[in-house]
């Protein structure tokens, strides 16, 4: 069974004197045997990862600019008009991404509100007729049907669409690629599955799927055209490379958050703080333009809904939790209570991450048993959720309607703060007002002002505990599911409960406590600060909360960082995605690249026989091969450069062969174009098995010199591993060539790839570092087995 790579759990907090001694001890004591190069061993790090709910092979992306004799006359150096076309096309694609994602975000919200609205209206009408059993059957069966449909299309059509998609997009922007992650099939299932999953009353959100959908739209638009659909304009072919596609995916992810929360600035900051590994001012400008287009599209469409032309769609704005109040004020005596709220939120956030990590590991075991087990798990969670949502309100007492209610009480229909449920006329069920709504409406109820007496303590505690665990158990099923909205609604319940308990000692109303509670749980779980702060401000439309939200996010993140990592990093580790963090492990500073480079190394000569190239490509999965010239081509063995596997396949496919090992003539080179060596569309990479060659062609030769990257990034074998890792990540490399320090040897020692910088590979080569390496002081939750 394939098992994705996993980092070790954080260590327990040790005594100060022992840790201090460890910090000053050498990582590689001189009494141990010196490290030996493992060039004859291979990298055993897993080359697969869990994408969605499916185990897939993963590749690295090529962000390096190839410089060779064939591609040197690049289009950028030809005419000024082509540069203008390239720049203009970037802005046009950003506009199209913003327009498409904005329309998609509106469509998803419209579909969810209407599908869930019809379900709640039919159920409420049955409740009014006192047909409680029939109401439960309709409620549970509709939820089960929606969940079953979402899980089936995900499991059978596009398993890559399961989950939120944010870990996969984040890994892609770090340089990790996987098949079908941005395909049209994945996009379709992500949209339809997200609508069904959210409408089925599962405690999942649509923000994460919106980020993935935005990235899919950007990748599809930027794949350089499609021969199948006759979209092969020259302008589109400008983007047949991973660098431009990476920038477009970054803009798409920003647009996804902007569409999910109607938060254009928050979307840009989210992409900058959480998603992108490479950022520059020009990308910031285009991402901001993309989210601005999203905001304009949503604003125009909301005006249509305000005229009552969107069916059951809410009239209060697209996911806008308006808590604006002209008389909001807070004082110095409110700060200690806010600090307590933030600290507890950080602890709850770390517990949330820990439990979710454990549950996902269990779900991974279940998912390995096959598609039937995945679907059965999703249906079980749906039935369990329906029982809780319908059954728990019966435990809550009926409360009399307030005389100064700002809306009809009790509420008849889909949304509202005062659900009648089973109560007599003139009374409402406060717990049903939260459970018998979509998450968006529940958040509006919790955030609402002047409702301090609306909810009972026991109802709010029940709602908080239920949402906390349902969001954990609902996330890992085989269906598109996000974490943002469940964490917001859970945090709002937590904050409002704290306000009920301690609000008498503060001037803040319970709605503001709910907003601060959401901020604390988001900071404790997702560990973002700037982007979350702006997203919450844009959600609530209240700038007066800025100082308190900043304080809450800083405190909750600091407290939670003492226990574990952010939720998306934990999920990426669990999925086995080889994500390169911005920082290096301390022990990497005392290792050299020669200590971790592995083999065997496959080398081609400048003039190579076709049969040798085909054999190596069939025998290995390497994506880069060094080209070494030897006498009589050169006086001594010399590293000429690096050629990519995709370029070799292009040469074999075009059959640009020679009968003798001699340089290409100009006529042979002229038959090839730069477009032939561009990045292929999604899922259309060439394979060596698809190329048919005759025996005569196998005995011919290829001149690899014109197509070899003559200036690959190289490091000397004595460079520290931490320094080489910094170069590898910041430049966005796929291959880093290691050359010997002394001349007179083979001109290349080996090639470093992403997996060579993974701690699992390094510690496998040098196990003594496991005991001597410096580790961050971080608390650890006790293992469940030790508590039993």
N, C-alpha and C positions, 0 to 999 in steps of 0.2 A: 504494500500500500504506500502510495506517495505521501510523504509528510513534509510540509513546508518548513523552512528554517525558522527557528525561534530563538530570540535572545533569552538569556537567563533571567530569572526573577531578581529584583533588586535585593541586596543583602540586608540582613538585620542590622540595626544600629548597634555598633560595638562600643566598648569602653573608650574614653577619650585618650587615655595613655597608650592603649594598644593601637588605636587608629593613628595617633601621632607618630608612634614608632614606625608604623607601616608606611606613612607618608614620606619618611626620611630614609627608608630602606631602598637600596637599588633594586630596580625591577629585574635586572639581569645580573645577579651576583657573580662576582669573578670566580667564585669557587665552583660554579656549575660548569658543565661542559659548554664550549662555545656553540652558538647556533650554526647549523649546517644548512646550506642551500638544499631545497627540496625540488630541484629542477627535473628530477626524474619522476616525481609524483604528480598527480593531477589534482585539480581543485575539486573537492567532493561537495562543495556547497550546492544546495539544491538549486536547480535551474528551472523550477516550476513554482507557481504561486496560485493561491485561490483568488480567482477573478470573479466577483459576484458570488456564486455558489459552485463554480466549476473550477477544477484543477487544470491549469493551462501552462504551456511553456512560455517563458518570458524572455525578452530580448532587451538590449540596450539601444538607445537612440543615437544617431550620428549627428552631433551638433558641430563637429569640426568641419571647417571649410577645406575641401580637397583642392590641392594645387598640383597640377601636372601639365605636361606639354599639350594634352588634348583639351583640357578644360580651362587652360590659362586665358585664352581669348574670351573671357566671360562677357555676358551681355551687358554688364554694368559699365564696361570700358569701351563700348561701341558707340552708342549714340545717346544724346541727352534725352531724346524722346522716350527711350526705353526706361530710363530712370524715372521719368515723370509718370509713365504708365505703371511702373511697379509701386511707386508711392501712392498714386491715386487708387490702385487696386486694393491696397491695404485698407484705406479708409472706406472704400465701397464695401469690402467684405465685413468690416467692423459694423457698418450701418446695417447690412443684411443680417448679421448675427443679432444685433440689438432688436431689429424689427421682428425677426422670427422668434426669438426668445420671449419678447414682450407679448406677442400674440399667443404663444404657447402657454406662458404663465397665466394669462387671462383665461384661456380655454380650460386649463386644468382646474383653476378655481371655480369657474362656471360649472364644469361637469361635477366636481365634488359637491358643491353647494346644492345643486339640483338633485343629484342622485341621493345623497344623504338626506336632503330636505324631503323628498318624496317618502323615503323610508320612515322618517320621524313623524311626518304628517299622518300617514296611514296608521302607524302604531298609536299615535296620540288619539286619533279618532276612535280606535278600538278601546283605548283606555277610558275615554269619555263614555262609551257605551257599556262600561264595566265588563268587557270581554278580555279579562286579563290574560287568560291562558292563550287565547288566540293571538293576542297582541305579542306575547312572548314568542310564540311560534313564528309569526311573521318577522319579528325583529331578528331572532336568532337565525332563521333560515335565509333571510336576505343577506345578513352578515356572512354566513357560511358560504353562500353562493358566490358572493363577490370575492371572498378570500380564496375560494377554490379556483375560480377563474384566473385570478392574479397569479396564484402559485403554479397553475398548470401551464399557462403561457410562458411563465418565467422558466420553469423546469424543462419544458420541451422545446421551446423556440429559442430563448436567449438566456441561458443561466448567468451570463455576464451582467445582466440587468438587476440581479438580486442585490439587496442592501441599498445603502445610500449612494454609493459610487464615489464619494469624496475621497476615501483612501486610494482608490485606483487612479483617479484624476491627479491627486497629489503626487503619487508615485510616478505617473507619466510625466508630469512637469519636472520631476527630478531626474528623468532619463530612463524610466522603465516602461517598456512597451509590451503589450500582450495582444494576441489575436482577438479580433471582434470586439475590443473594448469600446470602440467608437463607431461601430457599424450601424447602418440604417436599421437593421433588424433589432439591434440592442436599443436604439433610440425609440423605435415603435413600442417595444415591450415595456420600456421604462415609462413611457407616457401612459399607456393603457393600464399597466400594472399598478402604477402609482395612484391613478384615479380610483381604481377598484379597491386597493388596499386601504387608502385613507377613507373612502366612503363606507367601508365595512366596519367602521368604529374601532378598528385596531388602533392601539396607541402608538401610531407612527406618524411621521411628518412627510411633507412633500418638498422641503427645502433642499435636502440632500439629493433626491432624484432630479430636482430642477438644475442643480449644479452639474450633474452628470449629463443631463439632457442638453444644457447649454454647451458643454464641452463637445458632445457628439455633433451638434449642429455646426460648431466652429470647425471641427476636424473634417466633416463631410464637405463643407464649403471650401476648405483650404486644401483639399487633396489633389488639386491640380487639374480638375476636369474629369470627365468620364467619356471614354470612347463608346461605351454601351449606349449612353443617352445623347451622343453627338455633341457633348460639351467639351470641345478640345480647342477653345480659343487660345491664342498665343499668350494672352494676358494671364489666363488661369495657370498656364504651365510655369509661370514664375515661382509658384509656391510648392514646387515638387522637391521640398527639402524639409528636414525635421526642425530647423531653426524657425522658419516662418510659421510652420504648423504649430509649434510650441507657443508662439506668441498669440496666435489665434485662439488656441485652447484656453490660454490664460484669460483672454477677453471673454470667452464663452462662459467660463466658470464665474467670473465677476458678474456677467449678465444674469446667470442663474440665480444668484443670491439677490440681485436687484429685483428680479421678477418675483421671487418667492416672498420677499418682505417689503416690496416697493421702497427699497433702500439703495439708491444709486451710489451714494458715497460709501456706504457700508459695504456694498458689493466690491468696489475697487479695493478698499482696505482689507477685506477678507481675502481676496486673491493675493494681495501683497503680503499679508501677515501669515497666512496659513497655507496657501496653496503653492505659490510660485517659489522656485529655488533660485531663479535668475530674474532680475528686475532692472529696468533702466527707465530714464525719464520719458523717452519716446513711447515705450510700452504703457507707462502710466497715463499718458495723454490719450492714447487710443482706447485703453480700457475705460477711462472716464467718459469718452465720447460714446462708447458702446452702451454703458449703463444709462447715460443721459437719454439715448434713444429709447431704451426700455421704459424709463420713467415717463417720457412723453406719450408713448403708445398706451401705457396703462392708464394714464390720466385721461386720455381721450376716450378710452373704452369704459372707464368708470362713469363718465358723464352719461353714456348711453344707459348704464344700469340704474343711475339715479332717476331716470325717467320711467323706471319700472318696466323695462323691456328685456330683462334678463331672467325672467321666471322667478324662481325662489332664491336667486342670488341676493346676498346681503346688500342693503342700501347704505351701510355705514362706511363704505370705502373698501378697497381691496386690502384685506389683512391689515387694517389700521386700528390699533388699539388706542383710541383717543382718550387720554386721561388729562387733557389740558384743563387747567383750572387757573383762573386769574388770581386767586388768593392763596396759592401754594406758598408756604413759608416753612422754614425749619431753623432751628436754633442750635446753639452749641450743646445743649443738654440732649439733643437727639443723636449726637455723634456716637457716644458709647453703645447705644442700642444698635445703631447701624453697623458698628464694628463687630458686635457679637453676631449679628445676622450674617455678616460676610464670613467670619471665621467658621461658623457652623455650616454655612453653604459650601465652603471649601472642603470641609470634612465630608459632608454628604456627597459632594462631587467626586471625591477620590473613592469613596465607598461605591458609588454608582459605577465608576470605571472598573473597579476591581470585580464587582459582581457581574458586570456585563462581559468582562473578559472571561470569567469562569463559565458563564452560560454559553458563550460562543464556542468555547472549547468542547462543551458537551454537545452542542448542536452540530459541531463538526464531526463528531463521532457518529451521530445519528444520520447525517447527510451522506456519510460514506456507505451506508447500507442501500442506497439507491434512490431513484426518483420517487418511488411509492412512499418511502419513509419521509422524504422531504415534504411531500404533499400532506401526508397524514399528520405530521408535526404542525404544519400551518393550520390545518383544519381543527386540530385539538386546541391550539391557542385561540382560534376564533370562537369556538364553542365556549371555552372557559371565560373569555372576555365578555361574550354576550350574557352569560349567567351572572357575572359580577355587575355589569352595567345595569341589568334589569332587576337583579335581586337586592343589591345593597340599598337602593333608595327606599325599599320597604322598611328598612331598619331605622330610617330617619323620621322624626316626628313631623307632623304637619304644622306649619307656622302660619299665623294670621297675616294677611296681606297688609302692608304698611299703608297708612292713610295718605302719605305724601309720595306715593310711588310715581316715578317719572314715566312709566309705561303701564299698560294694562296688567292687572294682577287678578287671577292667575293668567299666565300666558297660554294661549291656545294656538298650537301649531309648532313650527320648527324652532325658532330662536326666541330668546328672551331670558330675563333674570328670574322669572317666577313661573316655574313649571308646575302644573296642577297635579300630574301623575295620578295617584289614587286618592288625593285629598278631596274633602267636600268643598262646595263653593265658598269663596272668600278665604281659602287657605292655599298654600303652595308648599311644595317639597323642595327644600334648598339643595339637597343632594342630587335630586333628579335634574335640577336646573344646570348642574355641571356635567352629570353623566349623560343625560339625554340631549346632548348637543355635539356639534363638531368641536374639535379642539380649538379652532379659531373663535367660535362663539363662547366657549368656556373661558378662554383667556380674556375676551372682552368683559365677561361677567366678573372675573376676578380683578381685573384692572380698573373696573368702573369706580368712579368717585361717588361719594354720598351714599354708600351702601354698607356702612360699618355694622348695621344691625341685621343685615340680610341673611348671613350664614351662622350656623351654630358651630361651637367648637368641635363637637364630635363629628359633625358632617365634614368639616374642613380637614380634620386629621384623617378620617377615612378616605377622603378623596386624594389626599397627598400620598398616603401609603399605597393605595391602589394604583395610582398613576406611576409611582416610583417603580414598582415591580412589574407592572404591565408593560411599561416602555422597555424594560430590560428583556423580558421574555418575548416581546413581539418583534424585536429588531432582527434577530438572526434567522427568521423564517425565509423561505425561498420566494421572496416577493420584493419589489422595490419599496424601501422603507427608509425614512430619514430620522435623525435624532434631534434636530434643532427644536421643532415645535413640541415634541414630548418633554424635552428638558425645560422649555419655557413654561409650559403649563404645570409641570411638577414643581418647578421653582416658584411659580406664582402661588400655588397652594401652600407651599412651605412658608413663603414670606407672609401671606395673609394670616396663617395660623400663628406665626410669631407676633404679628400685629394684634391679633385677638388676645394673646396671653399678656403681652407687655405694652400694648398700645396706650394704656392709661398713663404711662410714664413718658409719653412722647406726643408731640404735636402733629405727627404724620398720620394721615388717614390710612385705612386698611388697603385701599387700592394702591397707594404708593409703596406700602410694605410689600405688596404682591410684585410690583415692578422691580424693587430692589432684591426680592427673593429670587426672581428669574435671573437677574444679573449675577447673583452670587452662585447659583447652581451652574449657570453657563460658564462662568469663570472657573469654577472648581472642576468642571468636567472637560471643557474644551480648551482651557488655558489660553484663551486669546484676551487681549485687553482693548487695544485701540479700535479694532473692527467691531467687536461686540458692543463697545460703548456707543459707537455711532449708529449701529443697527438698532439698538434699543431706543436711542433718542429719536431716530426716524420712525420707529414703530409707534412710539407713544406720542410723538409730535409735541414734546415738552422739553425745551432746552433748560428749564429751571432745575431739572434733575441732574444736570451734568456733573456737578461736584460730587454728589452722593454716589452716582453710578461709577464714576472713576474710582472713588475710594473703595467701593464694594468689590469691583473687579480686581483691583490691585491686591487687596487683602485675601480674597478667596483664592486667587491664583497662587499667591505665595504659600498659603497654608496647604493647598492641595499638592503643590510641587514637592512637599516633604514626604509624600506617600507614594506617588506613582506618576507616570507620564500622562499626557493628554490622550483623550479617547481615540483620536484618529491614528496616533502613533502606535497605540496598543493594538488597534485593529490591523494596521499594516504589518506589524511584527507577527501577529497571529496568522495572517494570510500568507506570510513568507515573502513579502515584497522587499527587495534589497534596497531600501531607502538610505541614502547617504545623508546623515545629519550634518549640520553646519560645523559642529565641533568634532575633534578627533579624540579618541580615547587616550589618556595620558601615556599608556605604555607604548603607543605608536611612535612617540618621540625618541624612544631608545631602540627602535628597530629600523633597519634599512630596507629598501625595496628588494635588495638581494636576498633578504631573509624570508621573503614571502612569495617571490616569483616562482611559478611552478611550470611544469612541462607536461608532455613533450611538445617541443616547438616545431611547427611545420614551416619550412622555408621554401620559397620558389626562387628560381633564377630569372634573370631578365629575359632570356629566351628559354621558354619552357615547352616541353612536348605536351600536346593536347591530352594524351593518355594519362600523364602524370597529374595534370590539373584535375581531370575528371575523377581519378582515383582518390586524390586527397579530399575533394569536395564531397565524395560519397562516404569516405571513411571518417570524416570529422564534421563537427558542427561549428567550427571556428568561423568568425565573421571578418577576420583580418589576417593577412599573411605578409610577413616581411619579404621584401625582394632584395636578394644579395647577389651582387655581381662578383665573379671570380675570374682569374686569368683564363683565357687571354683577353676577356672583355676589359678588365681593369688590372693594374699592376699587382694589386693585392685584394683579398676579400674586403668588400666595402658594402655598407648598408645603403642601398639605393632609395628605399622608401617602403611604403605600406600600400597594399592593394586590397580593396574590399571584396568580400564574397559576392555581393550583388553585382559589382563590376565584372568579375570573372564570369558570372553567369550570363551577363549581357554579351560579353565577347564570344562565349560558346554558342549562345543562341543566334548571334549574327554570323557565326562561322567566319570570323575574320582571321583566317589561318594562313600560314606560310609554309612552303615546301621545304625551306631551309631556314636555319636559325639566323635570320638577317633582319635588319630594321624594316619597319613598315614603310611602304612608299606612300606618297601623298594621296594617290587615288584610293588606296585601301582605307586610309583614315577618313577620307571625305565621305565614304559610304555611311559612316556613323555620325550621329548628331548628339549634341549635349542632352537633348530630351531623352535619348535612349538610356542615359546614365542617371536620370532624375529619380527621385523617390517614387516608387510605385504607389498606386492607390491602396486604400484600406483592404487588406486581404488578397492582394493581387501580386504578391511577391513571386519571382521565378523560383523554380525548384530544379535541382540537378536531375531528378528522376524524369522530368518532362522533356528533357533535351535529348534528341535522338541523333547519334553520330555514326557514320559508317566506319569500317575498319581503316579505310584509307585516310579519313579525316583524323582518326585517333593517332596516326603516325606523323601528323603534321605538327607545326610549331606555332606558338603565339609570341609576339613581341609585347611584353608587359610594360615596357618602359614608358610609352606615351600615356598610359592609364594609371600609373602608380603615383600616389601622393608622395611627392619628393620632399615634403617638409612636415612629416608627422612630429607630434610632440614626443620628445625623448627626455629621459632622466638618467643620470649616471647611477650605477648600482649601489653606490655608497650614500645616496640621498636618504634622509630620514623618511620613514613611511608616512608620518604626519604631514610633512611638507609635500610629498608626492600626492597625498590624498587631497590636500587643499587645492593643488593645481588641477587634479582630475575633476573635482566637483565644480570649482569656479569656472573653468573653461567649458565644462560640459562634454567631457571626452567619453569615447567608447573604448579606445585603445591607447595605452601609454607604453611606449617602447622603452625597454631598459637596455642600456648599452654598457659595455665594460669600462672600468676606469683606466685600465692599462691597454695599450695597443699590442698588436701581435697575437690577439686572440680572435675567436669568432666575433664578428662585428656586432652581434646582438645577443643579449643574455636571455631575454624573454619578453613577454607582453603582459602588462597589468590590465585587468578589466575590472568592472564594478565589483564582482564577487571576490576579487582578491583583497579588497579593503573591508570586507565584512568581518566583524569580530569572530564569528563562528569559524571561518577559515583560518584566521590568524591563530586563534587559541587551539585549533586542531593541530596546526603545525608545531606550536610551542605551548604545550599544556602547562608548563611551569608558570606562565603568565596568569593563569587562572587564579593561583593562590597569592601571587605577588602584586597583581595590578591594583592601582589605586581605584577606589570605588567611591562614588558620591554618597555622602551621608543621607540615607533615605530610610524612613520607617517602612516596615513591612507588615502587612496584615497577617495575622496568624493563620496557618493552614487549617482548613476545616477538619482534616483528619486528626489534628492534635487537640481539637476541642471536643471531639466525640468521646 
